[in-house]
Amino acid sequence: MPPANYKRHRFPPQIIAHTVWLYFRFPLSLRLVEEMLLERGIVVSYETVRRWAMKFGADYARRLKRKPPSRHDVWHLDEVVITINGEKRWLWRAVDQDGYVLDEIVQARRNTNAAKRLLTRLLRKQGVAPKRMITDKLGSYGAAKRTVMPNVEHRSHKGLNNRAENSHVPLRKRERVMQGFRSWSGLQRFASIFSAVRNHILQALQQSLKKAFGGFAVTAFLNQNIEHSSILVHRAPQIMKLAVDADEDLVQMPFVSRSGSPPTQPVRETFAELLAPATDGLRTCLVAPE
């Protein structure tokens, strides 16, 4: 598919890309994005924001760098019901061990054929089978696994599948902000772009945090939105808390060292520096080539 064409648009690609990024990355309605742009002296209507999101969103999602697949990945699969105009369908989703959304598809059924379709799409997209597959106790997963990839280990337990279940939370929040989706094709289109943008931010932010804090696994960011003001990052007794000070635009994270003793000086980083690898890479991808 050819890249998006910016001809006959009175705004430059940088403004269009920033507008689309705001809409898909944060829980903002079309009118809130319109107001944020107006505060910066950019006058566009909410309908223009919607048209930009539909026209350029899919192209931006394709150009974002994706996480390379591995044979050591663990796939977590789950499905959630979505209602549009009184009709119920199922959003099937697969995430890996790091919370990275691998694929999601809207289907009318919750049976073996639907599970087979998800696994077939995953294998075609990833190229390699996973080390393990984790699901809830829905029997359709086991039947589909025996047909599509019989040699993969399968663990079926509701308590083990929290990674996939928690991955539905960001989309549910957006659904409330948007007051529901209008069509099934619109849901599929929005979910794919929304997850691609979130994956990019999530992957870069995890790498920055792990590098900054001596290899500690920052598990809270695997399932939570990075814009939360306070996040429990690691369980007791080694507890790390991330607090974003909106007035000073600082991040303060006291943490426990590997030896168990507290550090001599607290760690202080600007929020912009912490997110720089993610936001810079994202905006580089979003700006159209010359």
N, C-alpha and C positions, 0 to 999 in steps of 0.2 A: 504494500500500500504506500503511495507517495506521501511525503511529509505534508503537514498542514500548510496551506497557502495563506499568507497575510496580505495579499493584494486587496485593494479597495477597503482596507480598514484604516480609519483615521487615527487610531492609537498605535504606537510602536509595539513590536513583539514583546519587549520587556514588561510593559504594563499589562498586556493581555496574559502573559505567563504568570505574573505575580497575582493577578486576579484569580486565575484558575487555581493556583497553588493555595491561596487563602481559602477558597471555597471547599476544596477537597481535603485539605489538611486539618482544618479546625472546625469545630461544631458551630458553624455560622450559617444562618439562612441567607437567601439571596439578597434580602433587603438590608441585612447587617453588613454584608460585603459592600453593597452600594453606599451605605453610610460611611464605612471606613475609607473608601476611595474618595468620597466627597470631602472628608476631613483633610485629605491630602491634596485637594484641589482638582481631582479628576471626576468629572461629571459624567456618569453613565447610569443607566436605569438597571433595575434588577432583572429585567427581561434580557438586556444585553449580557449581563453576567451569566444568565442561564444559557444563552446561545453560545457564548464563548466556551462554557464548560462542555456543552454537547459537541461542539466542533473540534476543539483542541485537546480535550481531556484524554481521549483514547490515544492520540498521537504522542502526547507527553508520557503516558504510562508505558508505551512500547519502547520509548527511548531511554527510560530509566534503567540503570544497571541492576541486574538481577543476581541474586545469590547463587553461586554454582552448586549444582546437585552433588550428592555424595552417597556412596553405598552404605555409609554409616549413619545416615539420617534415620530419624524415627518419625513416622507419620502419625499424626493425631487426627482422626476423622470424626465429624459430628454433623448434625443437621438441626435446623431450627425452623419453626413454622413462621410464615409471614402471611398477613392478611391484607388484601387489596380489594376494595369494593365488595367486601363480604366473601370473597373467594380465598381459600387457603391453599398455599403451596409451600414447598420446602426448599430452603437454601442449604445446600450441602457444601461443606467447607473442609479443607484439609490444611493443616499447619504442621510445621516441623518442630523439633525439640526446642528451638529458640523463639517460637511464636511467629515465625515468618509464614505468611499466608501463601500456600503453594497454588491453590486453585479453589474456585467456588463456582457453583452452578445452581440455577433455579430449576427445580423439577416439580412436576405435578404429583408424583407418587413418592411413597416412602417404602420401597420394596427392594427386592434383589436386583431387578433390572436397573433401577436408579443407582444403586450402589456400584454395579458393574460399570455403568457409564462414567461415574466419578473416578473409579480406579483406572479405567482405560485412558481417560483424559490425562490423569496424573502420570501414568507410565509414558505416554506419548510426549508430554511436556518435559518431564524430568529426564527421561532417557535411561535411567537406571532404577532398579527396584530398591526399596529401603531395607534397612537392617531389621526393622520391626514395625508393626502396625498396631496402634492402640485405638480402641473404639469403646463405646458404651455397650450395653448388653443387647442391642438390636441384632436379631439373628440374620438380617440381610447382609451385614458386613461379612460374616463368616462364610455364607454361601457364595458371595461374590469373590471373596479372596481365594477360595478353593478353585474357582474357575480361572481367574485372571492371573494370579501370582501364587500358586500353591506352595512354593518353597519359602515364603516369607513368614516369619514368626508373627503370630497374632495374639494379642492380649486383650481380653474383653472384660472391662471392669469400669464402672462409673467413676470410682475414685481416682483412677489413673488418667482419666481423660479431661482433667480440668483445663489443660492447655487449650484444647479445642473449644471447650465450652466458654472459657473466658474470652476467646477471640471474637465472640459474637457481640461483646459489650460495646466496643466503639461504634459498630454499625447500628446497634439499637439506639444509642444516644443520638446519632445523626437522624435516625428515623423519627424520633420524638421532635427534634428541632425542625425537621422538614414537614412535620404533621402528617407523616405517612408517605409512602410512595404512590405514584399515580398509575403505573403500568408495570407489567412483569419485564418487558424489555428495558424499561428505564431502570428498574432495580438491578438487573444483570449488568447493565452498562455502568451504573454508578458504583456498584460494589467492586467491579474489577479495577476501576480507576482509583477509587478510595483506598483499596488494599495495596495497590502498587506504590502510591505515594507514601502511605504509612510504613510499608516495608523498607523503603529507602531511608526514611528518617530513623526508623528503629534500628536498622543494621549499623548505620554510621554512628549513632549515639551510643549503642552498646560497645562498639570498639573503642570509642573515645573514653568512656567511663572505665572500662576494664584496664586500659592503658594508664589512665590517670591514677587509679586507686590500687595499683600493685597486684593486679590479677584477680581481685575479688569478683565473684560472679554476681552481677547486679541483676538479681532475679526479678525485682519489681517491674522493671521496664519490659519484661517479656509479655506482660499481660495488661499493663496500664498505659494510659496516655501520658506522654512526656510533659504535657502542659499542666499536670496536677501540681498544686503548690507544695504539698508534702507527701512523700511516698516512703513507705517502709521498704527498705532495700534488702535487708538481710535479717534473718531470724535471730533472736537472742541465743547466746549472750553477746555475740558479735553483731551489734546493731548499727546500721548506718542510716542516717536520715538526710534526705535532700530537702532543703528549704529554699524557696525562691523568694528573695526580698524584692518586691516590685519597685520600692522606692529607690533603692541603691542599685538595682539590677545585678545582684550578686547571688552566687550559689555558695552556701556554706555546708560542708559535709564533714562533721567529726566522725572518725572511724577508728576501729581497733586494729592494730597492726597484727601481722601473722603470729608474733610472739605473745600476743594477748595484752601488751602494754599500750597505753594511749600514746599518740604521737606528741612530739614536743610542741608543734605548732599546728593550728587548725588549717585545713585546706580551704582556700578561697579562690574561686574561679568566677569570672564573669559568665553570665548565661550565654552571651553571644559567642564567647570563645568555646564554651562547651559544645554548642550546637554548630560551630563553624564547619566541621567536616560534612555534616549532613545537609545544612542549608546551602552551602556553597556548591556542593555537588549537585543538589537538586536544581538549583537555579541555572547552573551551567547546562544541565540537560534540557531545561525548559526553554531556554533562549534559542530561537531558530537560527540555523546556520545562515551565513551571509549568502 
